[in-house]
């Protein structure tokens, strides 16, 4: 597990937020690295941990394989403010949304925001499909083994996924 230290939020009011990163167009590895760098300098936010890099086949979509990871942030940003910041990072990386599940230069999904449960038009947390995706569960289990059960991993076992690089190798 990679740990990063940046000037970030004060402990009071800070929340752990978990972000899924994915890309399958262009230089996906560079896009994920750039996203980590951009998240690490968000206001009142610190990048705490990053999983290994994984390659996965698209789920419910066509296109090339994805590169995926999960990151943990400590943030003082409100959930919607964090979502909007993540969307701005996607936009800066050339993200387009021509249709549902289209291939993408960068995809950042807010998986968890502390213990909060939110359901709105713009944001649902926990992410509604995170427990159905191997590309989320394997990296999340790597960072927080007790959070993902063997039954949850078994439920996504048919999804093609491969661990590529440890965080120390791909985040440089």
C-alpha positions in Angstrom: 0.0 0.0 0.0 1.3 3.4 -0.9 1.0 6.2 1.7 1.3 9.8 0.8 1.7 12.8 2.9 0.5 16.3 1.8 -0.7 19.3 3.7 -4.3 18.5 4.2 -7.3 18.8 6.4 -7.3 19.2 10.1 -8.3 16.0 11.9 -11.5 17.6 13.2 -14.2 17.5 10.5 -12.1 15.4 8.1 -13.7 12.3 6.5 -12.2 9.3 4.7 -13.4 9.2 1.1 -12.7 6.3 -1.2 -12.3 6.9 -4.9 -12.3 4.4 -7.7 -10.0 5.4 -10.6 -10.3 3.9 -14.1 -9.2 4.7 -17.7 -9.2 2.8 -20.9 -8.4 5.4 -23.6 -5.1 7.1 -24.4 -2.2 6.8 -21.9 -4.4 5.3 -19.1 -1.5 4.9 -16.6 -0.5 8.6 -17.0 -4.1 9.6 -16.6 -4.5 7.7 -13.3 -1.2 9.2 -12.1 -2.3 12.7 -13.0 -5.6 12.1 -11.2 -3.8 11.1 -8.0 -1.7 14.2 -8.2 -4.7 16.4 -8.8 -6.6 14.8 -5.9 -3.6 15.2 -3.6 -3.8 19.0 -4.0 -7.5 19.5 -3.7 -8.4 22.0 -1.0 -8.6 20.6 2.5 -7.7 17.2 1.2 -4.8 14.7 1.7 -4.1 11.5 -0.3 -3.7 8.7 2.3 -3.4 5.5 0.3 -3.4 4.0 -3.2 -4.0 0.4 -4.2 -2.0 -1.6 -6.7 -2.8 -1.1 -10.4 -5.2 -3.6 -12.0 -6.3 -4.4 -15.5 -9.9 -5.3 -16.0 -12.2 -6.1 -18.9 -15.1 -3.6 -19.3 -18.3 -4.5 -17.4 -21.5 -3.9 -19.3 -19.6 -2.1 -22.0 -17.3 -2.5 -25.0 -13.9 -1.2 -25.6 -10.3 -1.9 -24.5 -9.4 -3.1 -21.1 -9.3 -0.6 -18.2 -6.6 0.2 -15.8 -8.1 0.6 -12.3 -7.1 1.5 -8.7 -8.7 2.7 -5.5 -7.5 5.7 -3.5 -8.3 6.8 0.0 -8.5 10.6 0.7 -8.9 12.4 3.9 -11.0 15.5 3.1 -12.8 18.3 4.7 -14.8 18.9 1.4 -18.5 18.2 1.5 -19.6 15.2 -0.6 -21.0 17.2 -3.5 -18.0 19.6 -3.5 -15.7 16.5 -3.6 -17.8 15.0 -6.5 -17.6 18.3 -8.4 -13.8 18.4 -7.9 -13.5 14.8 -9.2 -15.6 15.7 -12.2 -13.3 18.7 -12.9 -10.3 16.4 -12.8 -12.0 14.1 -15.3 -12.8 17.1 -17.6 -9.2 18.3 -17.4 -8.2 14.8 -18.6 -10.4 15.0 -21.6 -13.4 13.0 -20.3 -16.3 12.9 -22.6 -19.7 11.3 -21.9 -21.2 10.5 -25.3 -23.2 7.5 -24.0 -23.6 5.4 -20.9 -20.5 3.2 -20.1 -18.5 4.7 -23.1 -14.8 4.2 -23.1 -13.1 7.0 -21.2 -9.8 8.8 -20.7 -10.5 9.0 -16.9 -13.3 7.9 -14.6 -13.3 8.9 -10.9 -16.1 7.5 -8.8 -16.8 8.5 -5.2 -17.4 5.1 -3.6 -17.6 5.9 0.1 -17.7 9.2 2.1 -17.1 8.3 5.7 -20.0 6.5 7.2 -22.5 8.7 5.3 -25.3 7.3 3.2 -26.6 9.8 0.6 -29.1 9.3 -2.1 -29.7 12.2 -4.5 -30.1 13.0 -8.1 -26.4 13.9 -8.4 -24.7 11.6 -5.9 -25.4 8.3 -4.2 -23.0 7.0 -1.6 -22.1 4.3 -1.1 -21.7 4.0 -4.8 -24.7 1.8 -5.9 -22.7 -0.6 -8.1 -19.4 -0.9 -6.1 -20.3 -4.3 -4.7 -20.8 -5.7 -8.2 -17.4 -4.7 -9.6 -14.2 -6.7 -9.2 -12.2 -3.6 -10.3 -13.5 -1.9 -7.2 -13.6 -4.8 -4.7 -10.1 -6.2 -5.3 -8.3 -2.9 -4.8 -10.5 -2.0 -1.9 -9.8 -5.3 -0.3 -6.1 -4.7 -0.7 -6.3 -1.5 1.2 -8.9 -2.6 3.7 -9.1 -6.4 3.8 -11.9 -6.6 6.4 -14.3 -4.5 4.4 -14.8 -7.0 1.5 -16.1 -10.4 2.4 -15.1 -13.7 0.6 -18.7 -13.9 -0.5 -18.6 -10.5 -2.1 -15.3 -11.4 -3.9 -16.9 -14.7 -5.0 -19.8 -12.9 -6.5 -17.5 -11.0 -8.9 -15.0 -13.9 -9.5 -16.2 -14.3 -13.2 -15.1 -10.8 -14.0 -11.7 -10.7 -15.8 -9.2 -8.8 -13.7 -5.4 -8.9 -13.2 -3.1 -7.2 -10.7 -0.3 -5.4 -12.5 1.8 -3.2 -10.4 2.3 -2.4 -6.7 1.6 1.3 -5.9 5.3 2.0 -5.5 5.8 1.0 -9.2 2.9 2.7 -10.9 2.4 5.9 -9.0 5.9 7.3 -9.8 
